[in-house]
Amino acid sequence: MSAWFGLDCDLIERLVRALGGLEPAEAAGSPRADGGVEHISEADDNGGHTGIRAAFARAAWTMIAEPGDGVAGLVVGALGPAGALSAVLDRVGPTELQRRILGSEWSSGSGSTSADAESEDPAAIPASRVLGSALERWRPRLVSADLVAACETAIEVGVRLLLPGAPGWHAGFDHLGVHAPHALWLRGSPDVPAEERAIALVGARAASGYGEHVTLEAAAGLVDRGFAIVSGAAYGIDGAAHRAALGSGGLTVAYLAGGVDRPYPAGHDALIRRIREAGGAVISESPCGSTPSKWRFLQRNRLIAAASAATVVVEAGDRSGSINTAGHAASLGRPLGAVPGPVTSPSSAGCHRLIREYAATCVTNAAQMAELAGWTAVDADAQAFASPEERRVRDVMSARSPRTVEALAKASGLSPREVSGVLGALDLAGAVEERERGWVLVGGRP
């Protein structure tokens, strides 16, 4: 009976398949010459993301390395997830680990080494002492029973293992370089929106009435423009953004700092469940059973920024964690917006600082926030010459939620006959589209 990681290979294969950690073609197994099916083999140990060993190794790395550990990202990038895990399992020393990295294909393209701790240069190979310190961090956490328990819990509550390159994996995560997540644990719909159709709304936990009002209006307006809302499920601005998106019939995604089996904060248990049930998702790079910590919150923020076309800080004090999210967005080259508030309000001091010192764009409504992500108004120039009836119909239409002629007539104050005439003209111009449940605006993006 073959084994790996001190575990029966059949158990590893069962866990990976139950977690959805393979593409459909690989999930079925590949045929062998003798008519059987190839399962765990040395061919899976090549660093690819579809092999069973590689998938299980990525799950293991989410447990043994803290989020954002650049040394772990470098080692996994050089040796592949399974090869890197094998090096830890084999208890190789730092010198041998460095030798393996230097002999890898990844090293041949980097051409540099570093004698410092986690170098800012993503192509730098850490010195032996840095690798030695990393091995000391990882080995005590490499407990096979704990990983199996986390996987079993994930399967029990319907969590999927999302791997790099798989459907639902944002290309933006790869822009994080060696600090990219090894894998993600997803609870909810795997069909998460692409980052170009998502905007992050973040802000202070101790939100004011002003901040929550702006958030509710912004999230609803962004949903009407076809955007999903990304946030962190915290109290205050995060929670208001998620609730407004749900109330407007839109999609929203929450990134947690702990395991997705442990809703945090506990007071948002019902909200997090609604996010999943409404077709959204709750995602974490820490496995089930993991508890949130200050470090994990700060690292979680980089995923929020990477998964969004733009980040908007609605309300934040000088020391708000959302300033950290803004920093990640800026470092990724993503558009950054900040909502101004009363100059006497400490709750908006962080937003004013972002505008003053970090070149954040001042935004005050959903349209301006959407523009950060490349959205433009439908036929903005033509609307100046539109009839009053056309303007009224456009004003009550949504880019996401189909509405019937009768509903549009009631909302606009026009007769159904007048609405039908306007829709016919807009349809010929390509500005609206009829769907099964009604009419929607189209062409909101170039």
C-alpha positions in Angstrom: 0.0 0.0 0.0 1.6 3.3 -1.1 1.7 6.3 1.3 2.7 9.9 1.2 2.9 12.5 4.0 2.5 9.5 6.3 -1.0 8.9 4.8 -2.5 6.3 2.6 -2.6 7.6 -0.9 -6.2 6.4 -1.3 -7.2 8.7 1.5 -5.3 11.6 0.0 -7.0 11.0 -3.4 -10.5 10.7 -1.7 -10.0 14.0 0.1 -8.8 15.9 -3.0 -11.6 14.7 -5.2 -14.2 15.4 -2.5 -12.8 19.0 -2.2 -13.1 19.5 -5.9 -9.4 20.1 -6.2 -9.1 18.7 -9.7 -10.3 19.8 -13.1 -13.1 17.5 -14.6 -10.6 15.7 -16.9 -8.2 14.9 -14.0 -11.1 14.1 -11.6 -12.0 11.2 -13.8 -8.5 9.8 -13.7 -6.2 9.2 -16.7 -6.2 5.8 -18.3 -3.2 3.5 -17.9 -1.8 1.1 -20.5 -3.3 -1.8 -18.6 -6.7 -0.3 -18.7 -6.7 0.9 -15.1 -6.7 4.4 -13.9 -3.6 6.4 -12.9 -4.0 8.0 -9.5 -1.2 9.4 -7.3 2.1 9.0 -9.2 5.5 10.6 -9.4 4.2 12.4 -12.5 1.9 14.3 -10.2 5.0 15.7 -8.4 5.9 18.1 -11.1 4.5 21.3 -9.6 1.4 21.4 -11.8 -1.9 22.4 -10.2 -4.0 19.5 -11.5 -2.1 16.5 -9.9 -3.5 14.9 -6.8 -0.2 15.3 -4.9 0.1 19.0 -6.0 -3.5 19.7 -4.9 -3.0 18.1 -1.5 0.3 19.8 -1.1 -1.2 23.2 -1.8 -3.9 22.4 0.9 -1.0 21.5 3.3 0.8 24.8 2.5 -2.2 26.8 3.5 -1.8 25.3 6.9 1.9 25.2 7.5 2.7 28.7 6.2 1.0 31.9 7.3 -0.8 34.0 4.6 1.6 36.1 2.6 4.8 34.1 3.6 7.1 35.2 0.8 9.7 32.5 1.5 7.1 29.8 1.3 5.8 31.3 -2.0 9.3 31.3 -3.4 10.1 27.7 -2.4 6.8 26.5 -3.8 7.3 28.5 -7.0 10.8 26.9 -7.4 10.1 23.3 -6.5 6.4 23.0 -7.1 3.9 22.5 -4.2 4.5 18.8 -3.9 8.3 19.1 -4.3 8.5 21.8 -1.7 6.3 19.9 0.7 8.5 16.8 0.2 11.6 18.8 1.1 10.0 19.7 4.4 8.8 16.2 5.0 12.3 14.8 4.3 13.7 17.2 6.8 16.3 18.6 4.4 18.6 21.3 5.8 18.6 24.9 4.7 21.7 24.4 2.6 20.2 21.4 0.7 17.0 23.3 0.2 18.9 26.3 -1.2 20.8 23.9 -3.5 17.5 22.5 -4.8 16.1 26.0 -5.5 19.3 26.9 -7.3 19.0 23.8 -9.4 15.4 24.5 -10.4 14.1 25.9 -13.6 12.7 28.9 -11.6 16.3 29.7 -10.4 17.7 29.8 -13.9 15.4 32.7 -14.7 16.0 34.7 -11.6 19.8 34.9 -11.4 20.0 36.5 -8.0 20.5 35.6 -4.4 19.9 37.5 -1.2 21.7 37.4 2.1 18.8 39.2 3.8 15.6 38.0 5.3 12.5 38.0 3.0 13.9 40.2 0.4 11.7 42.7 -1.4 13.1 41.3 -4.7 10.8 38.5 -5.6 13.5 36.9 -7.8 16.0 36.8 -4.9 16.9 33.4 -3.5 16.9 33.6 0.3 20.2 32.8 2.2 20.5 29.6 4.1 19.8 31.2 7.4 16.5 32.6 6.1 15.5 29.2 4.8 16.6 27.7 8.1 14.3 30.1 10.0 11.4 29.3 7.6 11.9 25.5 8.1 11.7 26.0 11.8 8.4 27.9 11.4 6.9 25.3 9.1 7.8 21.9 10.6 5.9 22.2 13.9 2.7 22.9 11.9 3.2 20.0 9.5 0.8 17.6 11.3 -0.9 15.2 8.9 -3.8 14.5 11.3 -4.6 18.2 11.6 -4.7 18.6 7.8 -6.9 15.6 7.4 -9.3 17.0 10.0 -9.4 20.3 8.3 -10.1 18.6 4.9 -12.8 16.5 6.5 -14.4 19.5 8.1 -14.3 21.3 4.7 -16.0 18.4 3.0 -18.7 18.2 5.7 -19.7 21.9 5.3 -19.4 22.0 1.5 -16.1 23.9 1.1 -14.2 23.7 -2.1 -10.4 23.8 -2.6 -9.7 26.5 -5.2 -6.4 26.1 -7.0 -4.4 28.5 -9.1 -5.4 28.5 -12.7 -8.8 26.8 -12.0 -12.1 28.5 -12.9 -12.9 31.1 -10.2 -9.2 31.9 -9.5 -8.6 35.6 -10.0 -5.6 36.5 -12.3 -5.1 39.3 -9.8 -3.8 36.9 -7.2 -0.9 36.0 -9.5 0.1 39.6 -9.5 1.0 39.2 -5.8 4.1 37.2 -6.8 5.7 35.2 -4.1 3.0 36.5 -1.7 0.2 35.0 -3.7 -2.0 32.4 -1.9 -1.1 28.7 -2.4 -4.8 27.8 -2.6 -8.1 29.2 -1.3 -10.9 27.6 0.6 -14.3 28.6 -0.9 -17.7 28.2 0.6 -20.6 29.1 -1.7 -20.7 29.5 -5.5 -17.4 28.8 -7.3 -18.6 31.1 -10.1 -17.2 34.2 -8.4 -17.2 37.2 -10.6 -14.0 38.1 -12.5 -12.1 41.0 -10.9 -12.9 43.4 -13.8 -16.6 43.1 -12.7 -16.0 43.5 -9.0 -15.3 46.6 -6.8 -14.1 46.5 -3.2 -15.9 48.7 -0.7 -14.1 48.8 2.6 -13.9 51.0 5.7 -14.0 51.4 9.4 -15.7 48.9 11.8 -16.9 51.8 13.9 -18.8 53.4 11.0 -20.9 56.5 11.5 -24.4 56.9 10.2 -23.0 59.0 7.4 -20.5 56.3 6.4 -23.2 53.5 6.4 -25.6 55.7 4.3 -23.0 56.4 1.7 -22.1 52.7 1.6 -25.7 51.6 1.1 -26.2 54.0 -1.7 -22.9 53.2 -3.4 -23.3 49.4 -3.2 -26.8 49.5 -4.6 -25.7 51.8 -7.4 -22.7 49.6 -8.3 -25.0 46.5 -8.4 -27.3 48.3 -10.8 -24.2 48.9 -13.0 -23.4 45.2 -13.1 -20.7 45.1 -10.4 -20.2 42.6 -7.7 -19.2 43.9 -4.2 -16.1 42.6 -2.5 -15.4 43.2 1.2 -14.4 41.5 4.4 -17.6 40.8 6.3 -16.5 43.0 9.3 -18.8 45.2 11.3 -19.4 48.7 10.0 -18.7 49.6 6.3 -18.0 46.0 5.2 -21.3 44.7 6.6 -23.3 47.6 5.1 -21.7 46.9 1.7 -22.6 43.2 1.8 -26.2 43.9 3.0 -26.8 46.6 0.3 -25.6 44.3 -2.4 -27.9 41.5 -1.3 -30.8 43.9 -0.9 -30.3 45.0 -4.5 -30.2 41.5 -5.8 -26.5 41.6 -6.6 -23.6 39.3 -5.9 -21.2 39.9 -3.1 -18.0 38.1 -2.0 -16.5 38.1 1.5 -12.9 37.3 2.3 -12.3 36.1 5.9 -9.2 36.1 8.0 -10.0 32.7 9.5 -11.5 29.4 8.3 -14.7 29.7 6.3 -16.3 27.2 8.7 -16.1 29.8 11.5 -18.1 32.9 10.5 -16.3 36.0 11.9 -17.5 38.1 13.5 -20.0 35.8 15.1 -22.6 38.6 14.9 -22.5 38.3 11.1 -23.2 34.6 11.0 -26.6 35.2 9.4 -25.2 37.7 6.9 -22.4 35.4 5.8 -24.9 32.6 5.3 -27.1 35.0 3.2 -24.0 35.8 1.0 -23.6 32.1 0.2 -27.3 31.4 -0.3 -27.7 34.4 -2.7 -25.0 33.0 -5.1 -22.0 34.7 -3.6 -19.0 33.2 -1.9 -17.1 33.3 1.4 -13.3 32.7 0.8 -10.2 32.3 2.9 -6.7 31.2 2.4 -6.6 29.6 5.8 -8.1 26.1 6.2 -11.1 25.2 8.2 -10.6 25.5 11.9 -8.2 28.4 11.6 -8.8 31.4 14.0 -8.6 35.0 12.8 -5.6 37.0 14.0 -4.4 40.6 13.4 -1.8 39.4 11.0 -4.3 37.4 9.0 -6.6 40.3 8.8 -3.9 42.5 7.3 -2.9 39.7 4.8 -6.6 39.1 4.0 -6.8 42.7 2.8 -4.3 42.0 -0.1 -6.8 39.4 -1.5 -9.6 41.9 -1.4 -7.5 44.4 -3.4 -6.3 41.8 -5.8 -9.8 40.4 -6.5 -11.3 43.8 -7.5 -11.0 46.1 -10.4 -10.9 49.1 -8.0 -10.9 49.6 -4.2 -13.0 52.4 -2.6 -12.4 53.4 1.1 -15.8 54.8 2.2 -15.0 55.9 5.7 -11.8 55.3 7.7 -9.9 56.7 10.6 -6.1 57.2 10.5 -5.5 53.7 12.0 -8.2 51.8 10.1 -7.3 48.4 8.6 -8.9 49.6 5.4 -5.9 51.9 4.9 -3.9 48.7 4.6 -6.3 47.4 1.9 -5.8 50.7 0.1 -2.0 50.2 0.2 -2.3 46.8 -1.3 -4.5 48.2 -4.1 -2.0 51.0 -4.8 1.0 48.5 -4.9 -0.9 46.4 -7.4 -1.6 49.4 -9.6 -5.3 49.2 -9.1 -7.5 52.3 -9.1 -8.1 53.6 -5.6 -10.9 55.9 -4.5 -11.8 57.5 -1.2 -15.0 59.2 -0.1 -14.6 62.5 1.6 -16.4 63.2 4.9 -16.8 66.1 7.3 -13.4 67.7 8.0 -14.3 67.6 11.7 -14.9 63.8 11.7 -12.1 61.5 12.9 -13.9 58.7 11.1 -13.0 60.3 7.7 -9.4 61.3 8.5 -8.0 58.2 6.8 -10.0 59.0 3.6 -8.7 62.6 3.6 -5.2 61.3 4.1 -5.5 58.9 1.1 -6.7 61.8 -1.1 -4.0 64.2 0.1 -1.0 61.9 0.4 -1.6 58.8 -1.8 -3.4 60.3 -4.8 -6.6 58.5 -4.2 -9.4 59.7 -6.4 -12.1 61.6 -4.6 -15.4 59.8 -5.3 -18.9 60.7 -4.0 -21.3 58.4 -5.7 -21.7 55.0 -7.4 -21.1 56.4 -10.9 -17.8 57.9 -9.9 -16.8 54.6 -8.2 -17.7 52.6 -11.3 -15.6 54.9 -13.5 -12.6 53.9 -11.5 -13.1 50.4 -12.9 -13.6 51.6 -16.5 -17.4 51.9 -16.5 -18.9 54.7 -18.6 -22.5 55.8 -18.7 -24.7 54.4 -21.4 -24.7 56.8 -24.3 -23.6 59.6 -22.0 -23.4 62.2 -24.8 -26.6 61.1 -26.4 -28.5 61.6 -23.2 -28.1 65.3 -23.5 -30.4 65.2 -26.5 -32.7 62.5 -25.2 -36.4 63.1 -24.8 -37.8 63.5 -21.3 -39.6 60.2 -21.6 -36.3 58.4 -22.6 -34.5 59.9 -19.6 -37.2 58.8 -17.2 -37.1 55.2 -18.6 -33.3 55.1 -18.4 -33.4 56.4 -14.8 -35.5 53.5 -13.6 -33.7 50.8 -15.5 -30.9 48.5 -14.2 -28.0 46.9 -15.9 -28.4 43.8 -13.8 -32.0 43.3 -12.7 -34.5 42.8 -15.5 -37.7 44.9 -15.2 -41.0 44.5 -17.1 -42.7 47.2 -19.1 -45.4 47.4 -16.4 -42.8 47.8 -13.7 -40.9 50.5 -15.7 -44.2 52.3 -16.4 -45.1 52.4 -12.7 -41.6 53.5 -11.6 -41.3 56.2 -14.3 -44.8 57.6 -14.2 -45.3 56.9 -17.9 -47.9 54.7 -19.6 -47.0 51.2 -20.7 -47.5 52.4 -24.3 -45.0 55.2 -23.9 -42.5 52.9 -22.2 -42.8 50.4 -25.0 -42.1 53.1 -27.6 -39.0 54.3 -25.7 -37.7 50.7 -25.3 -38.2 50.0 -29.0 -36.0 53.0 -29.9 -33.4 52.1 -27.3 -33.3 48.5 -28.5 -32.6 49.7 -32.1 -29.7 51.8 -30.7 -28.3 48.8 -28.8 -28.8 50.5 -25.4 -31.2 48.0 -23.9 -31.8 44.3 -24.1 -34.9 42.2 -23.5 -34.4 39.1 -21.4 -36.7 36.4 -20.1 -37.8 38.4 -17.1 -37.8 41.9 -18.6 -35.5 44.7 -19.9 -32.0 45.7 -18.8 -29.5 48.4 -19.8 -26.5 47.2 -21.8 -23.3 48.7 -23.0 -22.4 50.3 -19.6 -18.7 49.5 -20.3 -16.8 50.2 -23.5 
